Amino acid sequence: MKSMLKACYQREYETMNVAKPKISKEVMQIDAFYSYVKDRLSDDISIIAIKSYAERIEGMDFSRMELRSSILENCKFCSCDFKGASFIDVIFQSCDFSNSKFADVYFERCQFVDCKCVGLDMHGTVIKQTTFEQSNFKYSNFDETKMTEVLFDNIDFTESSISEAKLKKFVAKNSRFIKNNFFKTMLATVDFTENEFTMPLVSTPPIELKGMVINMFQAADLIGLLGIIVNR
């Protein structure tokens, strides 16, 4: 049975085929990201085919920004506001977005790689064909997100909230789901067997967990949610 579950998980992972960002072959290096973006935001102009490296920005407003076919690498955007922005074909490499606001943002064909996103607010975002890899999303807010063909790979999601979210073709591996708020987020078909999954916050009875895939060790920890006492 265990081998069958792993085979199903592997097929789902392979057939999900998350598209990679389509980055322009000719990107322009930007040395002053905020000034460059600010001028275009005021004129409602999309930002296309740029690369920004080692920027250090705090508390700035990038709301409603549209960024396409671009790379942000080793950048630090702490406590910045990206509300209502749009990111299509964007790579975020080794960036720090701690305590920034991404509420109501649209992501499509994006990659977060080796990023620090502690306390990130992703409330109400739409995320399509996007991968999150080797990144820290502790204490983040993914409430009411809509995820389609999304991969969590080596993600620390400890004590983050993802309530009332919609998950379609969501895959997770080698990640930590500890003390997460899954209230009204249906986890049917999501395979957690290759992840750490413990102490979720769910309804009573735990309807959110119906149909999810777990291993026997995880089952032993979760059985208490059904009101069952195991005599050890």
Secondary structure, 3 states (H helix, E strand, C coil): CHHHHHHHHHHHHHHHCCCCCCCCCCCEEECCHHHHHHHHHHCCCCEECEEEECCEEECCECCCCEEEEEEEECCEEECCECCCCEEEEEEEECCECCCCECCCCEEECCEEECCECCCCECCCCEEEEEEEEEEECCCCECCCCEEEEEEEEEEECCCCECCCCEEEEEEEECCEEECCECCCCCCCCCECCCCEEECCECCCCCHHHCCCECCHHHHHHHHHHHCCCCCC
